[in-house]
């Protein structure tokens, strides 16, 4: 019986490692459950033989009166912070003064709770919080419930390992759903939830919270004949620890910045929260040479992502007019830094949004960057009101030309229908030259406004006549011979764009860049599209009746026809220059809607998008009930979770490759 008990522990520990650390289970859930039930039955009948490292401790159960204090033999120091590229470069310059040609290891800064785990003879004997860096709290019972932390190492050694305990986004959302159902106070974020779970005196509560951990530091690695931090991470993997798969060894500060830039824009795709990037000098002897300040190691730093949500004052609400005549309320804010940018203006979208969220002029409001790009005014902080705030009032006349505004019953937006409204004209010109439209470099928003006010550009065709104004333009401040020639060359090159660029640039209502490409591909030439019927258009997938009607109405307008004829006379291409027909038809791809998420080993996102579109597939950016397939790579995030909830078909990379071969 003892032999079988010990054998079961070895089997279950191995299976836990395969499942939680390698993500490669070798047995079914039912087989695993049978082993566990057999183990629990032996322990129930023979409580005197229960081992401290038995997998049964994962379910918790021990209840403490309080946490015992633990002194860290090697202090758990925090890291110094940097907040931008210049500070990263200065960090590197300080290193280089003493260490020539340094290489670094870049790690994701997991937003969780620091932990120190001690093993004796390969067995987990203590887990402790960081505390003040010198004295922490003993959380051993709770640490043992975390399935990615091994109870027994693959080598019988004495060692201390440090890392981060965290809660995944999926677990956090599930936990808050349960708390909402039970009328309990919700956790604010995954970090707070993880910290609160780790500090439960009842370890069975911690066990139910499904915590996770990444291990990233071996404090005395030189004693194990390890000479670099990267080698230490590899050794930790060999022992059975879960090390974050996105850690990267880099050769210089340029590669550090590239790593930072990548994860700044891709961190939302991760299944867990990160709040920055940790950069460590790779050479451990060089680390010792540099040493420490009173608070921080000199050989490491943490790049902190800028605050995602901050508070500021809503000073006023003003109205702007877009290229289609849409009138939009905009927040005028006390300037505030959000995610690395100073924000003083942000759209409030429409009257309905302002009323529903209850914004008042003078409110303290929370601001964040939606997708780290567009500033969003989230909500008013009602508790901060002092009675001086003013109610919002929607205008009924255009703020630029004074025309009466109109609003359809089915729409949330107001429109100025005066096609000669100066604001509409300027915005339409700015849109025409933008990157996704005609892509004319050198005609940015401010320059286009200046050229409009100076009378150089009043229409699309005027853009292509700027060469006749070359001498006048060179007299303007900031314009020299080279910049003018570059601008004129870019204007000339834009004549050769594929049809979808022109279609998007024309500013047809309901025709975004994706719809423009769909139409160009379908009709091949602008003339064919102009002659298309309502039925031809509405039957195209993702077009719909409203979009079809807007397209028909645009090409009925004599002024629009005149503009198009003038553009043709100038030499603007009006044909689709992409792949006109799907030659490599694949029923797995053709006419299906795809969403890509996560990182694939053999495809970049742009390359895969091109492959799918060439086979007649449609690639969208977000998951909806109309999505046919989600292609999920490593670190797929919320899009994968949404697809699972909607029962949408999901392909991994191997499935994708198999489907692509089935032509």
C-alpha positions as CSV (number, residue, x, y, z in Angstrom):
1,X,0.0,0.0,0.0
2,X,2.8,2.4,0.9
3,X,4.5,1.7,-2.4
4,X,1.3,2.3,-4.3
5,X,0.8,5.5,-2.4
6,X,4.2,6.8,-3.3
7,X,3.8,5.7,-6.9
8,X,0.5,7.6,-7.1
9,X,2.1,10.8,-5.8
10,X,4.8,10.5,-8.5
11,X,2.2,9.8,-11.2
12,X,0.0,12.7,-10.2
13,X,2.9,15.2,-9.8
14,X,4.1,14.3,-13.3
15,X,0.6,14.7,-14.7
16,X,0.2,18.1,-13.0
17,X,3.5,19.2,-14.5
18,X,2.4,18.1,-18.0
19,X,-1.0,19.7,-17.7
20,X,-0.2,23.0,-15.9
21,X,3.4,23.8,-16.8
22,X,3.9,22.2,-20.2
23,X,0.2,22.5,-21.3
24,X,0.6,19.0,-22.8
25,X,-1.6,16.5,-20.9
26,X,-0.8,12.9,-21.6
27,X,-4.0,11.4,-20.1
28,X,-7.7,12.2,-20.1
29,X,-9.4,14.1,-17.3
30,X,-11.1,10.9,-16.3
31,X,-7.8,9.0,-15.9
32,X,-6.4,11.8,-13.8
33,X,-9.5,11.8,-11.6
34,X,-9.2,8.0,-11.0
35,X,-5.6,8.4,-9.8
36,X,-6.6,11.3,-7.5
37,X,-9.5,9.4,-6.1
38,X,-7.4,6.4,-5.4
39,X,-4.8,8.6,-3.6
40,X,-7.5,10.3,-1.5
41,X,-9.0,7.0,-0.5
42,X,-5.6,5.7,0.7
43,X,-5.0,8.9,2.7
44,X,-8.5,8.7,4.2
45,X,-7.9,5.2,5.5
46,X,-4.3,5.9,6.5
47,X,-4.0,9.5,7.7
48,X,-0.7,8.8,9.5
49,X,1.1,8.2,6.2
50,X,0.1,11.5,4.4
51,X,3.1,13.2,2.9
52,X,3.6,17.0,3.0
53,X,4.1,17.0,-0.7
54,X,0.9,15.0,-1.5
55,X,-1.1,16.5,-4.4
56,X,-4.1,16.4,-2.0
57,X,-2.8,19.6,-0.3
58,X,-3.8,21.4,-3.5
59,X,-7.4,21.5,-2.3
60,X,-6.4,23.3,0.9
61,X,-8.2,23.0,4.2
62,X,-5.7,24.2,6.8
63,X,-7.0,27.2,8.7
64,X,-4.5,29.6,10.5
65,X,-5.2,32.0,13.3
66,X,-2.7,34.5,11.7
67,X,0.3,34.6,9.4
68,X,3.7,33.9,10.9
69,X,6.5,36.5,10.0
70,X,9.3,35.3,7.8
71,X,12.8,36.9,7.4
72,X,14.2,36.8,3.9
73,X,17.9,35.8,4.1
74,X,18.4,37.7,0.8
75,X,16.2,40.8,0.8
76,X,13.5,41.0,-1.8
77,X,14.3,44.4,-3.2
78,X,11.9,46.3,-5.5
79,X,13.0,47.7,-8.9
80,X,13.6,51.2,-10.0
81,X,11.2,52.5,-12.6
82,X,11.5,54.1,-16.1
83,X,8.6,55.5,-18.0
84,X,9.8,56.3,-21.5
85,X,12.4,55.5,-24.2
86,X,14.8,58.2,-23.1
87,X,14.9,56.8,-19.6
88,X,15.5,53.3,-21.0
89,X,18.5,54.7,-23.0
90,X,19.9,56.4,-19.9
91,X,19.6,53.1,-17.9
92,X,21.6,51.4,-20.7
93,X,24.2,54.3,-20.7
94,X,24.7,53.8,-16.9
95,X,25.3,50.1,-17.4
96,X,27.7,50.7,-20.3
97,X,29.9,52.9,-18.1
98,X,31.0,49.8,-16.2
99,X,29.9,46.9,-18.4
100,X,30.9,47.0,-22.1
101,X,28.5,45.5,-24.6
102,X,25.9,44.4,-22.1
103,X,23.1,41.9,-23.1
104,X,19.8,41.9,-21.4
105,X,16.8,39.7,-20.6
106,X,13.4,41.2,-21.1
107,X,10.4,39.9,-19.1
108,X,6.8,40.7,-18.8
109,X,6.0,42.4,-15.5
110,X,3.2,40.2,-14.2
111,X,0.6,42.3,-12.2
112,X,0.3,40.1,-9.2
113,X,1.9,39.4,-5.8
114,X,5.6,38.7,-5.3
115,X,6.4,35.4,-3.6
116,X,9.5,33.6,-2.3
117,X,9.4,29.7,-2.3
118,X,11.9,27.7,-0.4
119,X,12.7,24.0,-1.1
120,X,14.7,21.6,1.1
121,X,16.0,18.4,-0.5
122,X,13.7,19.2,-3.4
123,X,10.5,19.5,-1.3
124,X,8.5,22.7,-0.9
125,X,8.8,23.8,2.8
126,X,7.9,27.5,2.7
127,X,6.2,30.2,0.7
128,X,6.4,33.8,1.8
129,X,5.2,37.2,0.7
130,X,7.7,40.0,-0.1
131,X,6.4,42.1,2.8
132,X,8.8,45.1,3.3
133,X,11.5,43.2,1.4
134,X,13.2,42.0,4.6
135,X,10.2,40.5,6.5
136,X,7.3,38.8,4.8
137,X,4.5,36.5,5.8
138,X,4.4,32.7,5.7
139,X,1.7,31.7,3.1
140,X,3.0,28.1,2.6
141,X,-0.5,26.5,2.8
142,X,-1.9,28.8,0.2
143,X,1.1,28.5,-2.1
144,X,0.7,24.7,-2.1
145,X,-2.8,25.0,-3.6
146,X,-1.3,26.6,-6.7
147,X,-1.0,23.9,-9.3
148,X,1.7,25.4,-11.4
149,X,4.1,25.5,-8.3
150,X,5.7,22.1,-7.9
151,X,5.5,20.5,-4.5
152,X,8.5,18.3,-5.3
153,X,11.4,19.3,-7.6
154,X,13.0,17.1,-10.2
155,X,16.3,17.4,-8.2
156,X,16.7,16.9,-4.5
157,X,18.3,20.2,-3.8
158,X,18.0,23.1,-1.4
159,X,17.0,26.2,-3.3
160,X,14.9,29.5,-3.1
161,X,13.0,30.6,-6.1
162,X,11.1,33.9,-6.5
163,X,8.3,34.9,-8.8
164,X,4.8,36.3,-9.0
165,X,1.4,34.8,-8.1
166,X,-1.4,36.1,-10.3
167,X,-5.0,35.5,-11.3
168,X,-5.9,35.1,-15.0
169,X,-8.4,37.3,-16.6
170,X,-10.7,34.4,-17.2
171,X,-10.6,33.3,-13.6
172,X,-11.1,36.9,-12.4
173,X,-14.2,37.3,-14.5
174,X,-15.6,34.0,-13.4
175,X,-14.9,34.9,-9.7
176,X,-16.6,38.3,-10.0
177,X,-19.6,36.7,-11.7
178,X,-20.0,34.3,-8.7
179,X,-19.6,37.2,-6.2
180,X,-22.2,39.3,-8.1
181,X,-24.6,36.3,-8.0
182,X,-24.0,36.0,-4.2
183,X,-24.4,39.8,-3.6
184,X,-20.7,40.0,-2.5
185,X,-18.4,43.0,-3.1
186,X,-16.6,42.7,-6.4
187,X,-12.8,42.6,-6.8
188,X,-11.5,45.7,-8.5
189,X,-8.9,43.9,-10.6
190,X,-7.0,40.6,-11.0
191,X,-4.1,41.8,-8.9
192,X,-6.3,42.7,-5.9
193,X,-8.1,39.4,-6.3
194,X,-4.8,37.4,-6.3
195,X,-3.5,39.3,-3.3
196,X,-6.7,38.8,-1.3
197,X,-6.7,35.1,-2.2
198,X,-3.1,34.5,-1.1
199,X,-3.8,36.2,2.2
200,X,-6.7,33.9,3.2
201,X,-6.2,32.2,6.5
202,X,-8.3,29.3,5.2
203,X,-6.3,27.6,2.5
204,X,-9.4,25.9,1.0
205,X,-10.6,29.4,-0.1
206,X,-7.3,30.1,-1.8
207,X,-7.5,26.7,-3.5
208,X,-10.9,27.6,-5.0
209,X,-9.6,30.8,-6.5
210,X,-7.5,28.9,-9.1
211,X,-4.4,31.1,-8.7
212,X,-1.4,30.7,-11.0
213,X,2.3,31.7,-10.9
214,X,5.3,32.5,-13.0
215,X,8.7,32.0,-11.5
216,X,11.5,34.4,-12.7
217,X,14.4,34.7,-10.2
218,X,17.0,32.5,-8.6
219,X,18.6,34.9,-6.0
220,X,21.9,33.0,-5.6
221,X,22.3,31.5,-9.1
222,X,26.2,31.7,-9.0
223,X,26.2,29.1,-6.2
224,X,24.7,26.6,-8.7
225,X,27.5,27.3,-11.3
226,X,25.1,29.4,-13.4
227,X,26.6,32.5,-15.0
228,X,23.7,34.3,-16.7
229,X,20.2,35.1,-15.8
230,X,18.9,33.4,-18.9
231,X,20.7,30.2,-17.9
232,X,19.0,30.5,-14.5
233,X,15.6,30.7,-16.1
234,X,16.4,27.6,-18.2
235,X,17.5,25.7,-15.1
236,X,14.3,26.7,-13.3
237,X,12.4,25.1,-16.2
238,X,14.4,21.9,-15.8
239,X,13.5,21.8,-12.1
240,X,9.8,21.9,-13.0
241,X,8.9,25.6,-12.6
242,X,6.6,27.5,-14.9
243,X,8.6,30.3,-16.5
244,X,6.9,32.9,-18.7
245,X,7.2,31.9,-22.4
246,X,7.5,35.5,-23.6
247,X,10.9,36.1,-21.9
248,X,13.5,37.1,-24.4
249,X,17.3,37.5,-24.4
250,X,18.3,40.6,-26.3
251,X,21.7,42.0,-27.4
252,X,21.3,45.8,-27.0
253,X,19.0,48.6,-25.9
254,X,17.5,48.9,-29.4
255,X,16.1,45.3,-29.1
256,X,14.9,46.2,-25.5
257,X,12.9,49.1,-26.9
258,X,11.5,46.9,-29.7
259,X,10.3,44.4,-27.1
260,X,8.8,47.1,-25.0
261,X,7.0,48.6,-28.0
262,X,5.6,45.2,-29.1
263,X,4.1,44.4,-25.7
264,X,2.8,47.9,-25.2
265,X,0.5,47.3,-28.1
266,X,-0.1,43.6,-27.6
267,X,-0.5,43.2,-23.9
268,X,-4.3,43.1,-24.1
269,X,-4.0,39.8,-26.0
270,X,-2.4,38.1,-23.0
271,X,-4.7,36.0,-20.8
272,X,-3.3,37.8,-17.7
273,X,-2.5,41.4,-16.7
274,X,0.9,42.9,-17.0
275,X,1.8,46.4,-15.9
276,X,5.2,46.8,-17.5
277,X,8.4,45.2,-18.7
278,X,11.4,44.2,-16.5
279,X,14.8,44.5,-18.0
280,X,17.7,42.7,-16.4
281,X,21.4,42.6,-17.2
282,X,22.1,39.0,-18.3
283,X,25.6,38.5,-17.0
284,X,25.4,37.5,-13.2
285,X,29.0,38.5,-12.5
286,X,28.4,41.8,-14.0
287,X,25.3,42.1,-11.8
288,X,27.4,41.6,-8.8
289,X,29.9,44.2,-10.0
290,X,27.2,46.8,-10.3
291,X,25.6,46.0,-7.0
292,X,22.7,47.8,-5.4
293,X,21.6,51.3,-4.3
294,X,19.9,51.5,-0.9
295,X,16.6,50.5,-2.5
296,X,17.1,49.0,-5.9
297,X,19.5,46.7,-7.9
298,X,21.6,48.8,-10.4
299,X,21.5,46.0,-12.9
300,X,17.7,45.9,-13.5
301,X,14.8,48.3,-14.0
302,X,11.1,48.1,-14.7
303,X,9.5,50.0,-17.6
304,X,6.1,50.9,-16.3
305,X,3.2,51.3,-18.7
306,X,1.6,54.7,-18.2
307,X,-1.6,54.8,-16.2
308,X,-4.5,53.4,-18.2
309,X,-7.1,55.5,-16.4
310,X,-6.7,58.9,-14.7
311,X,-9.0,61.7,-13.4
312,X,-9.2,65.2,-14.8
313,X,-11.8,68.0,-15.1
314,X,-14.3,68.3,-17.9
315,X,-14.0,72.1,-18.6
316,X,-16.4,72.4,-21.5
317,X,-18.2,70.5,-24.2
318,X,-17.8,71.8,-27.7
319,X,-19.1,70.6,-31.1
320,X,-17.2,69.6,-34.3
321,X,-18.5,68.9,-37.8
322,X,-17.1,65.9,-39.7
323,X,-16.7,65.2,-43.4
324,X,-20.2,63.6,-43.6
325,X,-21.8,66.5,-41.7
326,X,-22.0,64.5,-38.5
327,X,-21.9,66.8,-35.5
328,X,-20.1,65.4,-32.5
329,X,-19.8,66.7,-28.9
330,X,-16.3,66.8,-27.6
331,X,-14.8,67.1,-24.1
332,X,-12.5,69.9,-23.4
333,X,-10.3,68.6,-20.6
334,X,-7.7,70.0,-18.2
335,X,-4.6,68.5,-19.8
336,X,-3.7,65.1,-18.3
337,X,-1.2,62.4,-19.2
338,X,-2.7,59.1,-20.2
339,X,-0.7,56.1,-21.4
340,X,2.2,58.4,-22.4
341,X,0.2,61.1,-24.2
342,X,-1.1,64.4,-22.9
343,X,-4.9,64.5,-23.5
344,X,-6.8,67.8,-23.6
345,X,-9.7,66.8,-26.0
346,X,-11.7,63.6,-26.4
347,X,-14.8,62.7,-28.3
348,X,-18.1,62.2,-26.4
349,X,-19.6,60.5,-29.5
350,X,-23.2,61.7,-29.4
351,X,-26.0,63.3,-27.4
352,X,-27.3,59.9,-26.2
353,X,-23.8,58.9,-24.8
354,X,-23.5,62.2,-22.9
355,X,-27.0,61.9,-21.4
356,X,-26.7,58.2,-20.5
357,X,-23.4,58.6,-18.7
358,X,-24.6,61.8,-17.0
359,X,-21.7,64.1,-17.9
360,X,-22.0,67.7,-16.7
361,X,-19.6,70.6,-17.6
362,X,-17.3,71.0,-14.6
363,X,-17.4,67.3,-13.6
364,X,-14.3,65.4,-12.5
365,X,-14.2,62.6,-15.0
366,X,-12.1,59.4,-15.6
367,X,-10.1,59.2,-18.8
368,X,-8.5,56.1,-20.4
369,X,-7.0,55.2,-23.7
370,X,-9.3,52.8,-25.5
371,X,-6.9,50.2,-27.1
372,X,-4.0,52.5,-26.0
373,X,-4.8,54.8,-28.9
374,X,-8.1,56.7,-28.7
375,X,-8.7,58.7,-25.5
376,X,-12.1,57.8,-23.9
377,X,-14.0,59.7,-21.3
378,X,-15.3,56.9,-19.1
379,X,-17.6,58.3,-16.5
380,X,-18.2,61.3,-14.2
381,X,-17.1,61.0,-10.6
382,X,-20.4,62.0,-9.1
383,X,-19.1,62.1,-5.5
384,X,-16.7,64.9,-6.5
385,X,-19.5,67.3,-7.5
386,X,-19.8,70.6,-5.6
387,X,-22.9,72.1,-7.2
388,X,-21.2,74.4,-9.7
389,X,-21.5,71.9,-12.6
390,X,-23.7,72.8,-15.6
391,X,-26.1,70.5,-17.4
392,X,-25.3,69.5,-21.0
393,X,-27.4,70.9,-23.8
394,X,-27.4,69.6,-27.4
395,X,-27.2,72.3,-30.1
396,X,-29.8,72.4,-32.9
397,X,-27.8,74.5,-35.5
398,X,-24.4,73.8,-37.1
399,X,-21.6,75.5,-35.1
400,X,-19.8,76.4,-38.3
401,X,-22.4,77.5,-40.9
402,X,-25.5,77.9,-38.7
403,X,-27.7,75.5,-40.7
404,X,-30.4,73.6,-38.9
405,X,-29.3,70.1,-37.8
406,X,-31.2,67.0,-38.6
407,X,-31.5,63.7,-36.8
408,X,-33.2,60.5,-38.1
409,X,-35.3,58.6,-35.6
410,X,-33.2,55.4,-36.0
411,X,-29.8,57.3,-35.5
412,X,-28.1,58.7,-32.5
413,X,-26.2,61.4,-34.5
414,X,-27.1,64.9,-35.7
415,X,-26.0,66.0,-39.1
416,X,-25.4,69.3,-40.9
417,X,-26.7,68.7,-44.4
418,X,-25.2,71.9,-45.9
419,X,-22.7,70.4,-48.4
420,X,-20.9,73.8,-48.6
421,X,-20.3,73.9,-44.9
422,X,-16.6,74.8,-44.5
423,X,-16.0,72.3,-41.7
424,X,-17.4,69.4,-43.8
425,X,-15.2,70.5,-46.7
426,X,-12.0,70.6,-44.7
427,X,-12.6,67.3,-43.0
428,X,-13.4,65.6,-46.3
429,X,-10.1,66.9,-47.7
430,X,-8.2,65.7,-44.7
431,X,-9.8,62.3,-45.0
432,X,-9.1,62.1,-48.7
433,X,-5.3,62.3,-48.2
434,X,-5.2,60.1,-45.1
435,X,-3.1,57.0,-44.9
436,X,-5.9,54.5,-45.5
437,X,-7.3,56.6,-48.3
438,X,-5.0,58.2,-51.0
439,X,-2.0,58.1,-48.6
440,X,-0.4,61.4,-49.6
441,X,2.5,62.1,-47.2
442,X,3.2,65.7,-46.4
443,X,-0.5,66.8,-46.3
444,X,-1.2,66.3,-42.6
445,X,-4.2,67.7,-40.9
446,X,-2.7,71.1,-40.0
447,X,-1.1,71.7,-43.4
448,X,-4.4,70.8,-45.1
449,X,-6.3,73.3,-43.0
450,X,-3.7,76.0,-43.8
451,X,-3.8,75.2,-47.5
452,X,-7.6,75.4,-47.4
453,X,-7.6,78.7,-45.6
454,X,-5.0,80.1,-48.0
455,X,-7.1,79.0,-51.0
456,X,-4.7,76.5,-52.4
457,X,-6.9,73.5,-51.9
458,X,-10.7,73.7,-52.0
459,X,-11.5,70.4,-53.7
460,X,-10.0,67.0,-54.3
461,X,-8.8,68.0,-57.8
462,X,-6.9,71.1,-56.4
463,X,-4.6,68.7,-54.6
464,X,-3.4,67.5,-58.0
465,X,-2.8,71.0,-59.2
466,X,-0.4,72.0,-56.5
467,X,2.5,71.7,-58.8
468,X,1.3,74.9,-60.4
469,X,1.8,76.6,-57.0
470,X,5.3,75.3,-56.4
471,X,7.0,78.7,-56.2
472,X,4.3,80.2,-53.9
473,X,4.5,77.2,-51.6
474,X,8.3,77.5,-51.3
475,X,7.8,81.0,-49.8
476,X,5.8,79.5,-46.9
477,X,7.5,78.9,-43.6
478,X,8.6,75.3,-43.2
479,X,8.5,74.5,-46.9
480,X,11.8,74.1,-48.8
481,X,12.8,72.7,-52.2
482,X,13.1,69.1,-50.9
483,X,9.9,69.0,-48.9
484,X,7.8,70.5,-51.7
485,X,9.3,68.0,-54.2
486,X,8.6,65.1,-51.8
487,X,5.0,66.3,-51.4
488,X,4.4,66.6,-55.2
489,X,6.0,63.2,-55.8
490,X,3.7,61.7,-53.2
491,X,0.7,63.4,-54.8
492,X,1.7,62.0,-58.2
493,X,2.2,58.5,-56.9
494,X,-1.3,58.5,-55.3
495,X,-2.7,58.5,-58.9
496,X,-1.7,54.9,-59.1
497,X,-3.5,53.6,-56.0
498,X,-5.8,50.7,-56.3
499,X,-9.5,51.5,-56.5
500,X,-10.3,50.8,-52.8
501,X,-8.1,53.7,-51.7
502,X,-10.1,56.1,-53.9
503,X,-13.4,54.7,-52.8
504,X,-12.5,55.1,-49.1
505,X,-11.1,58.6,-49.8
506,X,-14.3,59.8,-51.5
507,X,-16.1,59.7,-48.1
508,X,-19.2,57.7,-49.0
509,X,-21.3,57.2,-45.9
510,X,-21.1,53.7,-44.5
511,X,-18.0,52.9,-46.7
512,X,-15.0,52.3,-44.5
513,X,-11.7,50.9,-45.6
514,X,-12.8,47.3,-45.3
515,X,-16.1,47.9,-47.2
516,X,-14.2,49.9,-49.9
517,X,-11.9,46.9,-50.5
518,X,-14.9,44.6,-50.6
519,X,-16.6,46.7,-53.3
520,X,-13.4,47.2,-55.3
521,X,-12.8,43.5,-55.4
522,X,-16.4,42.7,-56.3
523,X,-16.9,45.3,-59.1
524,X,-13.3,45.7,-60.4
525,X,-13.8,49.2,-61.7
526,X,-15.4,52.4,-60.4
527,X,-17.8,52.5,-63.4
528,X,-19.1,49.0,-62.6
529,X,-19.8,50.1,-59.1
530,X,-21.5,53.3,-60.2
531,X,-23.8,51.2,-62.4
532,X,-24.6,48.6,-59.7
533,X,-28.2,48.2,-58.6
534,X,-29.5,48.3,-55.0
535,X,-30.1,44.5,-55.1
536,X,-26.5,44.0,-56.4
537,X,-25.2,45.8,-53.4
538,X,-27.4,44.7,-50.6
539,X,-26.8,41.0,-51.4
540,X,-23.0,41.4,-50.8
541,X,-22.0,40.0,-47.4
542,X,-21.4,42.7,-44.8
543,X,-23.0,45.4,-46.9
544,X,-26.7,45.4,-45.9
545,X,-29.6,47.6,-47.0
546,X,-28.6,50.9,-45.3
547,X,-25.1,50.8,-46.7
548,X,-26.4,49.8,-50.2
549,X,-28.8,52.8,-50.1
550,X,-26.0,55.3,-49.1
551,X,-23.8,54.0,-52.0
552,X,-26.7,54.3,-54.5
553,X,-27.5,57.8,-53.3
554,X,-23.9,58.9,-53.5
555,X,-23.6,58.0,-57.1
556,X,-26.9,59.6,-58.0
557,X,-25.6,63.0,-56.9
558,X,-24.6,65.1,-59.9
559,X,-21.9,66.9,-57.9
560,X,-20.3,63.7,-56.9
561,X,-20.4,62.4,-60.6
562,X,-18.7,65.7,-61.6
563,X,-15.9,65.2,-59.0
564,X,-15.3,61.6,-60.1
565,X,-15.1,62.7,-63.8
566,X,-12.5,65.4,-62.9
567,X,-10.4,62.9,-61.0
568,X,-10.5,60.5,-64.0
569,X,-9.4,63.4,-66.3
570,X,-6.5,64.1,-63.9
571,X,-5.4,60.5,-64.3
572,X,-6.5,58.9,-61.1
573,X,-6.7,55.1,-61.4
574,X,-10.2,53.7,-61.0
575,X,-9.5,50.0,-61.3
576,X,-8.9,47.4,-58.6
577,X,-5.2,46.4,-58.7
578,X,-5.3,43.5,-56.3
579,X,-6.1,39.9,-57.0
580,X,-9.3,40.1,-59.0
581,X,-10.4,36.5,-58.7
582,X,-9.9,33.8,-56.2
583,X,-7.8,31.3,-58.2
584,X,-6.9,28.9,-55.3
585,X,-10.5,28.3,-54.1
586,X,-10.7,26.5,-50.7
587,X,-14.1,25.7,-49.3
588,X,-12.7,26.0,-45.8
589,X,-11.9,29.6,-46.4
590,X,-14.0,31.0,-49.2
591,X,-16.7,33.5,-48.1
592,X,-16.1,32.7,-44.4
593,X,-15.5,35.4,-41.8
594,X,-12.3,35.0,-39.7
595,X,-10.9,36.7,-36.6
596,X,-7.2,36.3,-35.7
597,X,-5.9,36.4,-32.1
598,X,-2.7,35.5,-30.4
599,X,0.8,34.8,-31.9
600,X,1.3,32.1,-34.6
601,X,4.7,30.5,-35.1
602,X,4.7,30.4,-38.9
603,X,2.6,33.4,-39.9
604,X,2.6,37.1,-39.2
605,X,-0.9,38.5,-38.8
606,X,-0.6,40.6,-42.0
607,X,0.6,37.6,-44.0
608,X,-2.1,35.3,-42.8
609,X,-4.7,38.0,-43.5
610,X,-3.5,38.2,-47.1
611,X,-3.5,34.4,-47.5
612,X,-7.1,34.2,-46.3
613,X,-8.3,37.1,-48.4
614,X,-6.6,35.7,-51.5
615,X,-8.7,32.5,-50.9
616,X,-11.9,34.5,-50.6
617,X,-12.0,34.8,-46.8
618,X,-13.1,37.8,-44.9
619,X,-10.9,38.9,-42.0
620,X,-12.5,41.0,-39.2
621,X,-11.0,42.6,-36.1
622,X,-13.6,41.6,-33.6
623,X,-15.6,38.5,-32.7
624,X,-19.4,38.6,-33.3
625,X,-22.2,36.1,-33.8
626,X,-21.4,36.4,-37.6
627,X,-17.9,35.2,-37.2
628,X,-17.3,31.7,-38.7
629,X,-13.9,30.9,-37.4
630,X,-11.4,32.2,-34.8
631,X,-7.8,31.4,-35.5
632,X,-6.0,31.3,-32.1
633,X,-2.3,31.3,-31.5
634,X,-0.2,31.5,-28.4
635,X,-1.4,33.9,-25.7
636,X,-4.9,34.3,-27.3
637,X,-6.9,36.6,-25.1
638,X,-10.5,37.8,-24.8
639,X,-11.3,37.2,-28.4
640,X,-10.8,33.5,-27.8
641,X,-12.9,33.6,-24.7
642,X,-15.7,35.3,-26.5
643,X,-15.6,32.8,-29.4
644,X,-15.9,30.0,-26.9
645,X,-19.0,31.6,-25.3
646,X,-20.6,32.0,-28.7
647,X,-19.7,28.4,-29.8
648,X,-17.7,29.7,-32.7
649,X,-15.3,27.2,-34.5
650,X,-11.8,27.6,-33.3
651,X,-8.6,26.6,-35.2
652,X,-5.1,26.3,-33.7
653,X,-2.1,26.7,-36.0
654,X,-2.0,23.0,-36.9
655,X,-5.7,22.9,-37.8
656,X,-5.2,26.1,-39.9
657,X,-2.4,24.5,-41.9
658,X,-4.5,21.4,-42.5
659,X,-7.4,23.5,-43.7
660,X,-5.2,25.5,-46.0
661,X,-3.9,22.3,-47.7
662,X,-7.4,21.1,-48.4
663,X,-7.8,22.9,-51.7
